[in-house]
Amino acid sequence: MGNRFEIDGEEVLDGEVKPFGNSAHVTVPKRWRGADVKVVRISEPTEEENDE
């Protein structure tokens, strides 16, 4: 099991990191524009995603 983090926040979103050019992104609701966010990786990337 990984590390445990405690974060105070307003809302939690489960998502998947998707390819985006030479990088990757996570889509969040438009209403989050301008908000401060934190992204926590909860699993290891698959081999296919590491092929850079």
C-alpha positions in Angstrom: 0.0 0.0 0.0 1.2 3.5 -0.7 1.5 6.6 1.5 -1.5 8.1 3.2 -2.2 11.8 2.7 -4.8 13.9 4.4 -6.1 16.8 2.3 -8.7 19.4 3.3 -10.9 20.1 0.3 -14.3 20.9 -1.1 -14.9 18.1 -3.7 -13.3 14.8 -4.9 -13.3 13.7 -8.5 -12.2 10.2 -9.7 -10.7 10.2 -13.1 -8.2 8.7 -15.5 -5.1 10.4 -16.8 -5.3 10.5 -20.6 -2.6 11.3 -23.3 -2.4 14.9 -24.4 0.4 15.6 -27.0 3.7 15.0 -25.2 2.1 15.1 -21.8 -1.1 13.9 -20.1 -4.1 15.5 -18.5 -7.1 14.9 -16.2 -10.4 16.6 -17.2 -12.2 18.4 -14.4 -15.6 20.2 -14.4 -15.6 23.7 -16.1 -16.9 25.1 -12.8 -13.5 24.4 -11.3 -11.8 27.0 -13.5 -9.7 29.3 -11.4 -9.7 27.0 -8.4 -6.6 25.6 -6.7 -6.4 21.8 -7.0 -4.1 18.9 -6.0 -3.7 15.7 -8.1 -2.8 12.5 -6.3 -1.7 9.4 -8.2 -3.2 6.3 -6.6 -1.9 3.5 -8.8 1.2 2.7 -10.9 1.1 3.7 -14.5 0.7 0.7 -16.9 3.7 -0.3 -19.1 2.0 1.0 -22.2 1.8 4.5 -20.6 5.5 4.5 -19.9 6.6 4.0 -23.5 8.2 7.5 -23.9 
